[in-house]
Amino acid sequence: MHNQLSHFDHSGNAVMVDVSRKEITKRTAVARGQINVSPAVIDAVIGGTSKKGDVLGVARIAGIMGVKNTSALIPMCHPLMIQKCGLDFTVDKEKCRIIAVCQVKVDGKTGVEMEALTGVSVALLTIYDMCKAIDHSMTITDIHLEKKTGGKSGDFYFSGETSDND
């Protein structure tokens, strides 16, 4: 792994990375995150009784829309032609949490990590929005890149450990 920041020029100005000379390769990314909720929220999600409708169905669509619009939200992200996006949820009633996993695929010159992370984030925020009438104390946690494949830097698999920058 290298520590050189590619989004700054020699004068320290923020710039979009020039990918024009890079080869097109198959790239994938998977991101994961969770929202911790109350038993009442879990029951509403499972039972389909939220006043705003199908919580996970709407969150899935919102997450996919987030993936497709990442370059409009993150200033230095390149617009990408997304070829596949999937968003799945696991409802863990015992631990009162909903886990979101977003997978994104593209053939391109730059990776899709930010798209997968945005998809998970928007999906979890949508769950919060749709359930806040039941309980405002939900917490969104553990959003991270689970894995990525392709590109010059190669594959990455989350080990559960964070790196020290000292």
DSSP file with accessible surface (Angstrom, degrees, kcal/mol):
  #  RESIDUE AA STRUCTURE BP1 BP2  ACC     N-H-->O    O-->H-N    N-H-->O    O-->H-N    TCO  KAPPA ALPHA  PHI   PSI    X-CA   Y-CA   Z-CA
    1    1 A M              0   0  208      0, 0.0     2,-0.3     0, 0.0   152,-0.0   0.000 360.0 360.0 360.0 140.9    0.0    0.0    0.0
    2    2 A H        -     0   0  131      2,-0.1     0, 0.0     1,-0.1     0, 0.0  -0.816 360.0-150.8-109.8 153.5    1.3    3.5   -0.8
    3    3 A N        +     0   0  141     -2,-0.3     2,-0.4     2,-0.1    -1,-0.1   0.329  55.8 120.7-103.8   5.3    0.7    6.6    1.2
    4    4 A Q        -     0   0  161      1,-0.1     2,-0.6     2,-0.0    -2,-0.1  -0.575  61.9-132.6 -73.8 128.2    0.8    9.2   -1.6
    5    5 A L    >   -     0   0  126     -2,-0.4     3,-0.6     1,-0.1    -2,-0.1  -0.715  17.4-167.8 -83.2 123.1   -2.4   11.1   -1.9
    6    6 A S  T 3  S+     0   0   68     -2,-0.6    -1,-0.1     1,-0.2    -2,-0.0   0.519  73.7  73.3 -92.0  -4.6   -3.4   11.2   -5.6
    7    7 A H  T 3  S+     0   0   72     10,-0.1     8,-2.2     7,-0.1     2,-0.4   0.157  87.6  71.9 -97.3  18.3   -6.1   13.9   -5.3
    8    8 A F  B <  S-A   14   0A 105     -3,-0.6     6,-0.2     6,-0.3     2,-0.1  -0.995  70.9-138.8-131.9 141.2   -3.7   16.8   -4.9
    9    9 A D    >   -     0   0   52      4,-2.4     3,-2.2    -2,-0.4    -2,-0.1  -0.250  45.6 -83.2 -85.7-177.6   -1.4   18.4   -7.4
   10   10 A H  T 3  S+     0   0  183      1,-0.3    -1,-0.1     2,-0.1    -2,-0.0   0.716 131.1  52.0 -62.2 -18.4    2.2   19.5   -6.7
   11   11 A S  T 3  S-     0   0   79      2,-0.1    -1,-0.3     0, 0.0    -3,-0.0   0.401 121.0-105.2 -96.4   0.0    0.9   22.8   -5.2
   12   12 A G  S <  S+     0   0   48     -3,-2.2     2,-0.3     1,-0.3    -2,-0.1   0.576  71.6 144.6  88.8   8.6   -1.6   21.1   -2.9
   13   13 A N        -     0   0   93      1,-0.1    -4,-2.4     0, 0.0    -1,-0.3  -0.620  56.3-109.7 -81.4 141.3   -4.7   21.9   -4.9
   14   14 A A  B     +A    8   0A  60     -2,-0.3     2,-0.3    -6,-0.2    -6,-0.3  -0.499  47.8 171.1 -68.8 133.3   -7.5   19.3   -5.0
   15   15 A V        -     0   0   50     -8,-2.2     2,-0.4    -2,-0.2    61,-0.0  -0.963  38.5-108.4-141.1 156.2   -7.7   17.7   -8.4
   16   16 A M        -     0   0   89     -2,-0.3    61,-0.1     1,-0.1     2,-0.1  -0.733  48.3-107.1 -82.0 134.5   -9.6   14.8  -10.1
   17   17 A V        -     0   0   37     -2,-0.4     2,-0.8    59,-0.4   -10,-0.1  -0.376  27.5-121.7 -64.1 137.0   -7.1   12.0  -10.8
   18   18 A D        +     0   0  111      1,-0.1     3,-0.2    -2,-0.1    -1,-0.1  -0.725  39.1 166.2 -81.9 111.0   -6.3   11.6  -14.5
   19   19 A V    >   +     0   0   21     -2,-0.8     3,-1.6     1,-0.1    -1,-0.1   0.280  41.4 110.4-106.4  10.8   -7.3    8.0  -15.5
   20   20 A S  T 3  S+     0   0   69      1,-0.3    -1,-0.1     3,-0.0    -2,-0.0   0.782  80.4  44.6 -61.8 -28.1   -7.1    8.6  -19.2
   21   21 A R  T 3  S+     0   0  219     -3,-0.2    -1,-0.3     2,-0.1     2,-0.1   0.484  91.4 106.0 -94.6  -3.1   -4.0    6.3  -19.6
   22   22 A K  S <  S-     0   0   73     -3,-1.6     2,-0.2     1,-0.1    88,-0.1  -0.456  72.9-113.9 -77.8 151.7   -5.2    3.5  -17.4
   23   23 A E        -     0   0  154     -2,-0.1     2,-0.4    86,-0.1    85,-0.1  -0.524  28.6-110.5 -80.0 149.0   -6.4    0.2  -18.8
   24   24 A I        +     0   0  109     -2,-0.2     2,-0.3    83,-0.1    85,-0.2  -0.682  49.1 167.5 -78.2 126.9  -10.1   -0.8  -18.5
   25   25 A T  E     -B  108   0B  51     83,-2.4    83,-2.4    -2,-0.4     2,-0.4  -0.934  43.1 -91.6-135.9 162.9  -10.3   -3.8  -16.1
   26   26 A K  E     -B  107   0B 151     -2,-0.3     2,-0.4    81,-0.2   125,-0.2  -0.616  49.1-176.6 -73.9 131.2  -13.0   -5.7  -14.3
   27   27 A R  E     +B  106   0B  14     79,-3.0    79,-2.3    -2,-0.4     2,-0.3  -0.991   9.6 178.0-134.9 139.2  -13.5   -4.1  -10.9
   28   28 A T  E     -BC 105 149B  26    121,-1.6   121,-2.1    -2,-0.4     2,-0.3  -0.952   4.5-173.3-134.7 156.8  -15.7   -5.0   -8.0
   29   29 A A  E     -BC 104 148B   0     75,-1.9    75,-2.6    -2,-0.3     2,-0.4  -0.985   6.5-164.4-149.1 143.7  -16.3   -3.7   -4.5
   30   30 A V  E     -BC 103 147B  16    117,-2.7   116,-2.9    -2,-0.3   117,-1.7  -0.998  11.6-175.5-128.0 126.2  -18.4   -5.0   -1.5
   31   31 A A  E     -BC 102 145B   0     71,-2.4    71,-2.5    -2,-0.4     2,-0.3  -0.893   3.0-165.9-120.4 154.4  -19.2   -2.7    1.4
   32   32 A R  E     +BC 101 144B  80    112,-2.5   112,-2.5    -2,-0.3     2,-0.3  -0.974  15.1 151.8-139.3 149.7  -21.0   -3.5    4.6
   33   33 A G  E     -B  100   0B   1     67,-1.9    67,-2.9    -2,-0.3     2,-0.3  -0.962  21.7-142.2-163.9 173.3  -22.5   -1.5    7.5
   34   34 A Q  E     -BC  99 141B  24    107,-2.5   107,-2.9    -2,-0.3     2,-0.4  -0.978   7.1-145.3-146.0 158.2  -25.2   -1.8   10.1
   35   35 A I  E     -BC  98 140B   0     63,-2.2    63,-2.3    -2,-0.3     2,-0.5  -0.996  17.9-145.2-123.4 126.6  -27.9    0.1   11.9
   36   36 A N  E     +BC  97 139B  47    103,-3.2   103,-1.7    -2,-0.4     2,-0.2  -0.834  30.5 173.0 -91.6 128.8  -28.7   -0.8   15.5
   37   37 A V        -     0   0   13     59,-2.7    99,-0.0    -2,-0.5    91,-0.0  -0.775  32.0 -95.2-132.0 173.4  -32.4   -0.4   16.3
   38   38 A S     >  -     0   0   21     -2,-0.2     4,-2.3     1,-0.1     3,-0.3  -0.440  40.3-106.4 -84.7 163.3  -34.9   -1.0   19.0
   39   39 A P  H  > S+     0   0   84      0, 0.0     4,-2.7     0, 0.0     5,-0.2   0.872 121.5  58.2 -57.0 -34.4  -37.1   -4.1   19.2
   40   40 A A  H  > S+     0   0   54      2,-0.2     4,-2.1     1,-0.2     5,-0.1   0.899 106.8  46.7 -64.4 -38.9  -40.0   -2.0   18.0
   41   41 A V  H  > S+     0   0    0     -3,-0.3     4,-2.8     2,-0.2     5,-0.2   0.935 111.5  50.7 -67.8 -45.8  -38.2   -1.0   14.9
   42   42 A I  H  X S+     0   0    1     -4,-2.3     4,-2.9     1,-0.2     5,-0.3   0.938 111.2  49.3 -55.8 -46.4  -37.2   -4.6   14.2
   43   43 A D  H  X S+     0   0   80     -4,-2.7     4,-2.8     1,-0.2     6,-0.3   0.906 111.5  48.7 -62.2 -39.6  -40.8   -5.7   14.6
   44   44 A A  H  X>S+     0   0    5     -4,-2.1     5,-1.7     2,-0.2     4,-1.0   0.909 113.6  46.7 -67.4 -39.8  -42.0   -3.0   12.3
   45   45 A V  H  <5S+     0   0   19     -4,-2.8     3,-0.4     2,-0.2    -2,-0.2   0.953 118.2  40.8 -66.9 -48.4  -39.5   -3.9    9.6
   46   46 A I  H  <5S+     0   0   96     -4,-2.9    -2,-0.2    -5,-0.2    -1,-0.2   0.920 120.5  43.9 -66.0 -42.9  -40.2   -7.6    9.8
   47   47 A G  H  <5S-     0   0   52     -4,-2.8    -1,-0.2    -5,-0.3    -2,-0.2   0.549 104.3-126.5 -82.5  -7.6  -43.9   -7.2   10.1
   48   48 A G  T  <5 +     0   0   56     -4,-1.0    -3,-0.2    -3,-0.4    -4,-0.1   0.835  69.5 129.5  67.7  31.8  -44.2   -4.5    7.4
   49   49 A T      < +     0   0  102     -5,-1.7    -4,-0.1    -6,-0.3     2,-0.1   0.339  22.2 127.3-104.3   7.3  -46.0   -2.1    9.7
   50   50 A S    >   -     0   0   11     -6,-0.7     3,-1.8     3,-0.3    81,-0.1  -0.436  62.6-132.8 -63.3 136.0  -43.9    1.0    9.2
   51   51 A K  T 3  S+     0   0  212      1,-0.3    -1,-0.2    79,-0.1     3,-0.1   0.747 104.9  57.7 -63.4 -21.6  -46.2    3.9    8.3
   52   52 A K  T 3  S-     0   0  106     78,-0.4    -1,-0.3     1,-0.3     2,-0.3   0.454 111.6-118.8 -90.4  -1.2  -43.8    4.8    5.4
   53   53 A G    <   +     0   0   33     -3,-1.8     2,-1.1    77,-0.1    -3,-0.3  -0.703  69.7   9.3 109.9-156.2  -44.1    1.4    3.7
   54   54 A D     >  -     0   0  111     -2,-0.3     4,-2.6     1,-0.2     5,-0.3  -0.525  62.4-167.9 -71.2  96.7  -41.7   -1.4    2.9
   55   55 A V  H  > S+     0   0    4     -2,-1.1     4,-2.6     1,-0.2    -1,-0.2   0.927  82.1  39.6 -57.8 -52.8  -38.5   -0.3    4.7
   56   56 A L  H  > S+     0   0   32      2,-0.2     4,-2.3     1,-0.2    -1,-0.2   0.866 114.5  53.7 -72.2 -33.1  -36.0   -2.7    3.2
   57   57 A G  H  > S+     0   0   15      2,-0.2     4,-1.9     1,-0.2    -1,-0.2   0.939 113.7  41.9 -63.7 -45.1  -37.5   -2.4   -0.3
   58   58 A V  H  X S+     0   0   62     -4,-2.6     4,-2.9     1,-0.2    -2,-0.2   0.914 113.6  53.1 -68.5 -40.8  -37.2    1.4   -0.3
   59   59 A A  H  X S+     0   0    0     -4,-2.6     4,-2.7    -5,-0.3    -2,-0.2   0.888 107.3  52.8 -62.4 -37.3  -33.8    1.2    1.3
   60   60 A R  H  X S+     0   0   88     -4,-2.3     4,-2.3     2,-0.2    -1,-0.2   0.949 111.8  44.4 -62.2 -48.0  -32.6   -1.1   -1.4
   61   61 A I  H  X S+     0   0  107     -4,-1.9     4,-2.6     1,-0.2    -2,-0.2   0.931 113.8  50.4 -63.3 -43.4  -33.8    1.3   -4.1
   62   62 A A  H  X S+     0   0   19     -4,-2.9     4,-2.4     1,-0.2    -1,-0.2   0.918 110.1  50.5 -61.8 -42.3  -32.3    4.3   -2.3
   63   63 A G  H  X S+     0   0    0     -4,-2.7     4,-2.4     2,-0.2    -1,-0.2   0.914 110.4  48.7 -62.8 -42.3  -28.9    2.5   -1.9
   64   64 A I  H  X S+     0   0   51     -4,-2.3     4,-2.4     1,-0.2    -1,-0.2   0.922 110.9  50.7 -64.7 -40.9  -28.8    1.6   -5.6
   65   65 A M  H  X S+     0   0  104     -4,-2.6     4,-1.3     1,-0.2    -2,-0.2   0.901 108.4  53.3 -62.6 -38.4  -29.6    5.2   -6.5
   66   66 A G  H  < S+     0   0    6     -4,-2.4     3,-0.3     2,-0.2     4,-0.3   0.919 107.6  50.7 -61.0 -43.2  -26.8    6.3   -4.1
   67   67 A V  H >< S+     0   0    2     -4,-2.4     3,-1.3     1,-0.2     4,-0.3   0.948 110.9  48.2 -57.4 -48.9  -24.4    4.0   -6.0
   68   68 A K  H 3< S+     0   0  140     -4,-2.4    -1,-0.2     1,-0.3    -2,-0.2   0.740 117.3  42.4 -67.3 -21.3  -25.5    5.5   -9.3
   69   69 A N  T >X S+     0   0   80     -4,-1.3     3,-1.3    -3,-0.3     4,-0.8   0.215  75.9 113.9-111.2  15.3  -25.1    9.1   -8.0
   70   70 A T  H X> S+     0   0    1     -3,-1.3     4,-2.7    -4,-0.3     3,-1.6   0.896  73.7  57.0 -56.1 -43.3  -21.8    8.8   -6.1
   71   71 A S  H 34 S+     0   0   41      1,-0.3    -1,-0.3    -4,-0.3     6,-0.2   0.756 104.1  54.3 -65.1 -19.8  -19.9   11.1   -8.4
   72   72 A A  H <4 S+     0   0   80     -3,-1.3    -1,-0.3     1,-0.1    -2,-0.2   0.665 116.5  37.8 -82.6 -16.7  -22.5   13.8   -7.8
   73   73 A L  H << S+     0   0  108     -3,-1.6    -2,-0.2    -4,-0.8    -3,-0.1   0.777 111.3  55.2-102.2 -37.2  -21.9   13.5   -4.0
   74   74 A I  S >< S-     0   0   58     -4,-2.7     3,-1.9     1,-0.1    -1,-0.2  -0.906  79.9-142.5-105.0 113.5  -18.2   12.9   -3.6
   75   75 A P  T 3  S+     0   0  108      0, 0.0    -1,-0.1     0, 0.0   -59,-0.0   0.769  92.3  37.6 -53.2 -38.4  -16.3   15.7   -5.4
   76   76 A M  T 3  S+     0   0   55      2,-0.1   -59,-0.4   -60,-0.1     2,-0.3   0.332  87.2 115.9-101.3   9.7  -13.4   13.8   -6.9
   77   77 A C    <   -     0   0   17     -3,-1.9   -61,-0.0    -7,-0.2    -3,-0.0  -0.604  63.7-127.0 -78.7 139.2  -15.2   10.6   -7.9
   78   78 A H        -     0   0   30     -2,-0.3     2,-0.2     1,-0.1    -7,-0.1  -0.620  26.8-108.3 -80.1 142.8  -15.4    9.8  -11.6
   79   79 A P        -     0   0   99      0, 0.0     2,-0.3     0, 0.0    -1,-0.1  -0.516  44.2-162.6 -67.7 134.9  -18.8    9.1  -13.1
   80   80 A L        -     0   0   41     -2,-0.2     2,-1.2   -12,-0.2    -9,-0.1  -0.919  27.4-124.5-124.5 150.3  -19.0    5.3  -13.8
   81   81 A M        -     0   0  165     -2,-0.3    26,-0.4    26,-0.2     2,-0.1  -0.761  36.8-148.3 -88.8  89.4  -21.2    3.1  -16.0
   82   82 A I        -     0   0   44     -2,-1.2    24,-0.2     1,-0.2     3,-0.1  -0.421  18.7-175.5 -63.5 130.0  -22.3    0.7  -13.3
   83   83 A Q        +     0   0  112     22,-2.4     2,-0.3     1,-0.3    23,-0.2   0.711  68.3  11.4-100.4 -24.6  -22.9   -2.7  -14.7
   84   84 A K  E     +D  105   0B  99     21,-1.5    21,-2.4     2,-0.0     2,-0.4  -0.971  58.1 174.4-154.8 136.3  -24.2   -4.5  -11.6
   85   85 A C  E     +D  104   0B  25     -2,-0.3     2,-0.4    19,-0.2    19,-0.2  -0.959   5.3 177.0-143.9 126.7  -25.3   -3.3   -8.2
   86   86 A G  E     -D  103   0B  14     17,-2.6    17,-2.7    -2,-0.4     2,-0.4  -0.982   7.7-170.3-128.2 142.9  -26.9   -5.5   -5.5
   87   87 A L  E     +D  102   0B   2     -2,-0.4     2,-0.3    15,-0.2    15,-0.2  -0.982  11.2 179.3-134.7 119.3  -27.9   -4.5   -2.0
   88   88 A D  E     -D  101   0B 104     13,-2.7    13,-2.6    -2,-0.4     2,-0.4  -0.898  11.1-152.3-122.5 153.6  -28.9   -7.2    0.5
   89   89 A F  E     -D  100   0B  29     -2,-0.3     2,-0.5    11,-0.2    11,-0.2  -0.945   6.1-160.4-125.7 145.0  -30.0   -7.0    4.1
   90   90 A T  E     -D   99   0B  82      9,-2.3     9,-2.9    -2,-0.4     2,-0.7  -0.996  13.1-152.8-120.2 121.7  -29.8   -9.3    7.1
   91   91 A V  E     -D   98   0B  47     -2,-0.5     2,-0.9     7,-0.2     7,-0.2  -0.871   6.7-166.2 -96.7 115.2  -32.3   -8.6    9.9
   92   92 A D  E  >> +D   97   0B  36      5,-3.0     5,-1.9    -2,-0.7     4,-0.6  -0.836   8.8 178.8-103.5  92.4  -30.8   -9.8   13.2
   93   93 A K  T >45S+     0   0  124     -2,-0.9     3,-0.6     1,-0.2    -1,-0.2   0.883  77.7  56.8 -63.8 -38.3  -33.8   -9.8   15.5
   94   94 A E  T 345S+     0   0  182      1,-0.2    -1,-0.2    -3,-0.1    -2,-0.1   0.897 117.6  32.1 -61.9 -42.5  -31.8  -11.2   18.4
   95   95 A K  T 345S-     0   0  129      2,-0.2    -1,-0.2    -3,-0.1    -2,-0.2   0.355 106.7-124.5 -97.6   4.5  -29.2   -8.3   18.3
   96   96 A C  T <<5 +     0   0   27     -4,-0.6   -59,-2.7    -3,-0.6     2,-0.3   0.944  67.9 120.4  51.2  57.9  -31.6   -5.7   17.1
   97   97 A R  E   < -BD  36  92B  56     -5,-1.9    -5,-3.0   -61,-0.2     2,-0.5  -0.987  54.0-146.4-146.9 155.0  -29.6   -4.8   14.0
   98   98 A I  E     -BD  35  91B   0    -63,-2.3   -63,-2.2    -2,-0.3     2,-0.5  -0.996  17.6-154.7-122.1 124.3  -30.0   -4.7   10.3
   99   99 A I  E     -BD  34  90B  22     -9,-2.9    -9,-2.3    -2,-0.5     2,-0.4  -0.853   6.3-160.2-101.7 131.9  -26.9   -5.4    8.2
  100  100 A A  E     -BD  33  89B   0    -67,-2.9   -67,-1.9    -2,-0.5     2,-0.4  -0.931   6.2-172.3-112.5 137.0  -26.6   -4.0    4.7
  101  101 A V  E     -BD  32  88B  30    -13,-2.6   -13,-2.7    -2,-0.4     2,-0.5  -0.996   3.3-167.7-130.2 126.1  -24.2   -5.3    2.1
  102  102 A C  E     -BD  31  87B   0    -71,-2.5   -71,-2.4    -2,-0.4     2,-0.4  -0.960   1.3-169.4-118.4 127.2  -23.7   -3.6   -1.2
  103  103 A Q  E     -BD  30  86B  69    -17,-2.7   -17,-2.6    -2,-0.5     2,-0.4  -0.960   6.8-175.7-116.3 132.6  -21.9   -5.2   -4.2
  104  104 A V  E     -BD  29  85B   0    -75,-2.6   -75,-1.9    -2,-0.4     2,-0.4  -0.984   3.6-170.3-130.7 139.8  -20.9   -3.1   -7.3
  105  105 A K  E     +BD  28  84B  87    -21,-2.4   -22,-2.4    -2,-0.4   -21,-1.5  -0.977  12.7 157.4-130.0 145.3  -19.3   -4.2  -10.5
  106  106 A V  E     -B   27   0B   4    -79,-2.3   -79,-3.0    -2,-0.4     2,-0.6  -0.982  38.7-134.0-157.0 151.4  -17.9   -2.2  -13.4
  107  107 A D  E     +B   26   0B  67    -26,-0.4     2,-0.3    -2,-0.3   -81,-0.2  -0.977  64.4 116.5-102.0 111.8  -15.5   -2.6  -16.3
  108  108 A G  E    S-B   25   0B   9    -83,-2.4   -83,-2.4    -2,-0.6    43,-0.1  -0.934  76.8 -97.8-162.0-174.8  -13.6    0.7  -16.0
  109  109 A K  S    S+     0   0   70     -2,-0.3     2,-0.3   -85,-0.2   -86,-0.1   0.419 102.5  40.5 -98.5  -4.7  -10.4    2.7  -15.4
  110  110 A T  S    S-     0   0   35    -85,-0.1   -85,-0.1    41,-0.1   -83,-0.1  -0.974  88.4 -97.8-144.8 156.8  -11.1    3.4  -11.7
  111  111 A G        -     0   0   13     -2,-0.3     3,-0.2     1,-0.1     4,-0.1  -0.087  13.0-136.9 -76.6 172.8  -12.6    1.4   -8.8
  112  112 A V     >  +     0   0    1    -84,-0.1     4,-2.2    -8,-0.1     5,-0.2   0.080  66.8 114.0-117.7  23.5  -16.0    1.2   -7.3
  113  113 A E  H  > S+     0   0   52      1,-0.2     4,-2.5     2,-0.2     5,-0.2   0.920  79.6  48.6 -61.3 -45.6  -15.2    1.3   -3.6
  114  114 A M  H  > S+     0   0   74      1,-0.2     4,-2.5     2,-0.2    -1,-0.2   0.872 109.4  53.7 -65.4 -34.5  -16.8    4.7   -3.1
  115  115 A E  H  > S+     0   0    8      2,-0.2     4,-2.6     1,-0.2    -1,-0.2   0.929 110.4  45.9 -64.9 -45.1  -19.9    3.6   -4.9
  116  116 A A  H  X S+     0   0    0     -4,-2.2     4,-2.2     2,-0.2    -2,-0.2   0.922 114.4  48.1 -64.2 -42.9  -20.3    0.5   -2.7
  117  117 A L  H  X S+     0   0   38     -4,-2.5     4,-2.3     1,-0.2    -2,-0.2   0.900 112.7  48.8 -65.0 -38.9  -19.7    2.6    0.5
  118  118 A T  H  X S+     0   0   14     -4,-2.5     4,-3.0    -5,-0.2     5,-0.3   0.914 108.5  54.3 -66.1 -42.4  -22.2    5.2   -0.7
  119  119 A G  H  X S+     0   0    0     -4,-2.6     4,-2.2     1,-0.2    -2,-0.2   0.927 111.2  44.3 -57.8 -46.8  -24.8    2.5   -1.4
  120  120 A V  H  X S+     0   0    0     -4,-2.2     4,-2.5     2,-0.2     5,-0.2   0.935 114.5  50.0 -63.1 -45.2  -24.5    1.1    2.1
  121  121 A S  H  X S+     0   0   36     -4,-2.3     4,-2.5     1,-0.2    -2,-0.2   0.929 112.4  45.4 -62.0 -46.4  -24.6    4.5    3.7
  122  122 A V  H  X S+     0   0   35     -4,-3.0     4,-2.2     2,-0.2    -1,-0.2   0.903 112.3  52.2 -66.5 -39.3  -27.7    5.7    1.8
  123  123 A A  H  X S+     0   0    0     -4,-2.2     4,-2.0    -5,-0.3    -2,-0.2   0.938 112.3  45.1 -61.7 -45.3  -29.5    2.4    2.4
  124  124 A L  H  X S+     0   0    0     -4,-2.5     4,-2.3     1,-0.2    -2,-0.2   0.896 111.8  51.9 -67.6 -39.1  -28.9    2.7    6.2
  125  125 A L  H  X S+     0   0  106     -4,-2.5     4,-2.7    -5,-0.2    -1,-0.2   0.880 108.0  53.1 -62.9 -35.3  -29.8    6.4    6.2
  126  126 A T  H  X S+     0   0   22     -4,-2.2     4,-2.8     2,-0.2    -2,-0.2   0.904 106.3  51.7 -67.4 -40.6  -33.1    5.5    4.5
  127  127 A I  H  X S+     0   0    0     -4,-2.0     4,-1.5     2,-0.2    -2,-0.2   0.942 110.9  49.2 -58.8 -45.5  -33.8    2.8    7.1
  128  128 A Y  H >X S+     0   0   64     -4,-2.3     4,-1.4     1,-0.2     3,-0.6   0.952 111.9  48.2 -57.9 -49.4  -33.3    5.5    9.8
  129  129 A D  H 3< S+     0   0   68     -4,-2.7     3,-0.4     1,-0.2     4,-0.3   0.906 112.8  47.4 -59.9 -42.0  -35.5    8.0    7.9
  130  130 A M  H 3< S+     0   0   11     -4,-2.8   -78,-0.4     1,-0.2    -1,-0.2   0.704 121.3  36.3 -74.7 -18.9  -38.3    5.5    7.5
  131  131 A C  H XX S+     0   0    0     -4,-1.5     3,-1.8    -3,-0.6     4,-1.7   0.425  83.5  98.8-114.1  -0.1  -38.2    4.3   11.1
  132  132 A K  T 3< S+     0   0   69     -4,-1.4    -2,-0.1    -3,-0.4    -1,-0.1   0.772  76.2  65.3 -64.9 -21.5  -37.4    7.5   13.0
  133  133 A A  T 34 S+     0   0   93     -4,-0.3    -1,-0.3     1,-0.2     3,-0.1   0.788 107.5  43.0 -68.4 -23.5  -41.1    8.0   13.9
  134  134 A I  T <4 S-     0   0   72     -3,-1.8     2,-0.3     1,-0.3    -2,-0.2   0.872 135.8  -9.3 -85.5 -42.0  -40.8    4.8   15.9
  135  135 A D     <  -     0   0   38     -4,-1.7     3,-0.4    -7,-0.2    -1,-0.3  -0.898  44.4-164.1-163.6 125.5  -37.4    5.5   17.6
  136  136 A H  S    S+     0   0  123     -2,-0.3    -4,-0.1     1,-0.2    -1,-0.1   0.514  77.9  84.4 -87.2  -6.1  -34.8    8.2   17.1
  137  137 A S        +     0   0   85     -5,-0.1    -1,-0.2     2,-0.1  -101,-0.1   0.251  57.6 129.3 -88.7  18.9  -32.1    6.3   19.0
  138  138 A M        -     0   0   11     -3,-0.4     2,-0.4   -10,-0.1  -101,-0.2  -0.394  43.8-153.1 -68.0 147.8  -30.9    4.2   16.1
  139  139 A T  E     -C   36   0B  71   -103,-1.7  -103,-3.2    -2,-0.1     2,-0.5  -0.991   7.2-147.4-126.9 135.5  -27.1    4.2   15.4
  140  140 A I  E     +C   35   0B  56     -2,-0.4     2,-0.3  -105,-0.2  -105,-0.2  -0.884  36.4 159.4 -99.0 125.9  -25.4    3.6   12.1
  141  141 A T  E     +C   34   0B  43   -107,-2.9  -107,-2.5    -2,-0.5    -2,-0.0  -0.890  35.4  31.7-141.9 169.3  -22.1    1.8   12.6
  142  142 A D  E     +     0   0B 102     -2,-0.3     2,-0.5     1,-0.2  -110,-0.1   0.734  58.4 170.1  56.7  33.2  -19.3   -0.3   11.1
  143  143 A I  E     +     0   0B  64   -110,-0.1     2,-0.3  -109,-0.1  -110,-0.2  -0.642  20.4 142.0 -75.0 124.4  -19.5    1.0    7.5
  144  144 A H  E     -C   32   0B  38   -112,-2.5  -112,-2.5    -2,-0.5     2,-0.6  -0.990  58.2 -93.2-158.7 161.2  -16.4   -0.4    5.7
  145  145 A L  E     -C   31   0B  32     -2,-0.3  -114,-0.3  -114,-0.2     3,-0.1  -0.713  31.7-172.8 -79.3 120.9  -15.1   -1.8    2.6
  146  146 A E  E     -     0   0B  57   -116,-2.9    12,-3.0    -2,-0.6     2,-0.3   0.875  63.8 -24.2 -82.3 -44.8  -15.3   -5.6    2.8
  147  147 A K  E     -CE  30 157B  75   -117,-1.7  -117,-2.7    10,-0.2    -1,-0.3  -0.982  51.2-164.7-162.9 159.2  -13.4   -6.3   -0.4
  148  148 A K  E     -CE  29 156B  14      8,-2.2     8,-2.6    -2,-0.3     2,-0.3  -0.985   8.3-164.0-144.8 148.4  -12.4   -5.0   -3.7
  149  149 A T  E     +C   28   0B  32   -121,-2.1  -121,-1.6    -2,-0.3     6,-0.1  -0.959  46.6  26.1-131.5 153.3  -11.0   -6.7   -6.8
  150  150 A G        +     0   0   17     -2,-0.3     3,-0.1  -123,-0.2  -123,-0.1  -0.071  66.4  84.6  90.4 170.0   -9.2   -5.3   -9.9
  151  151 A G  S >  S-     0   0   21   -125,-0.2     3,-1.2     1,-0.2    -1,-0.2  -0.035  89.9 -62.1  85.9 171.5   -7.1   -2.3  -10.7
  152  152 A K  T 3  S+     0   0  192      1,-0.3    -1,-0.2     2,-0.1     3,-0.1   0.840 130.0  55.1 -63.3 -35.2   -3.5   -1.5  -10.3
  153  153 A S  T 3  S-     0   0   91      1,-0.2    -1,-0.3    -3,-0.1    -2,-0.1   0.561 102.8-142.8 -81.1  -5.1   -3.4   -1.8   -6.6
  154  154 A G    <   -     0   0   26     -3,-1.2    -1,-0.2    -4,-0.1     2,-0.1  -0.251  39.3 -20.1  81.3-165.7   -4.9   -5.3   -6.7
  155  155 A D        -     0   0   93     -6,-0.1     2,-0.4    -3,-0.1    -6,-0.2  -0.436  53.0-163.2 -83.3 153.4   -7.3   -7.1   -4.5
  156  156 A F  E     -E  148   0B  75     -8,-2.6    -8,-2.2    -2,-0.1     2,-0.4  -1.000   6.2-173.4-136.5 136.9   -8.2   -6.1   -1.0
  157  157 A Y  E     -E  147   0B 138     -2,-0.4   -10,-0.2   -10,-0.2     2,-0.2  -0.994  31.0-117.9-131.7 125.0   -9.9   -8.1    1.7
  158  158 A F        -     0   0   75    -12,-3.0   -12,-0.1    -2,-0.4    -2,-0.0  -0.397  23.2-170.8 -63.8 128.8  -10.9   -6.5    5.1
  159  159 A S        -     0   0   88      2,-0.3    -1,-0.2    -2,-0.2     3,-0.1   0.529  43.5-112.3 -97.5  -9.3   -9.1   -8.2    7.9
  160  160 A G  S    S+     0   0   50      1,-0.3     2,-0.3   -14,-0.0    -2,-0.1   0.345  86.6 106.0  91.8  -6.5  -11.1   -6.5   10.7
  161  161 A E        -     0   0  155      0, 0.0    -2,-0.3     0, 0.0    -1,-0.3  -0.825  61.4-141.5-107.3 147.2   -8.0   -4.5   11.8
  162  162 A T        -     0   0  127     -2,-0.3     2,-0.2    -3,-0.1     0, 0.0  -0.785  22.4-115.8-104.1 152.2   -7.3   -0.9   11.2
  163  163 A S        -     0   0   86     -2,-0.3     2,-0.4     1,-0.0    -1,-0.0  -0.565  21.5-125.7 -86.8 148.9   -3.9    0.5   10.3
  164  164 A D        -     0   0  131     -2,-0.2    -1,-0.0     1,-0.1     0, 0.0  -0.740  12.1-161.2 -89.4 139.1   -2.0    2.8   12.5
  165  165 A N              0   0  151     -2,-0.4    -1,-0.1     0, 0.0    -2,-0.0  -0.254 360.0 360.0-111.9  43.8   -0.8    6.1   10.9
  166  166 A D              0   0  174      0, 0.0    -2,-0.0     0, 0.0     0, 0.0   0.152 360.0 360.0-100.2 360.0    1.9    7.0   13.5
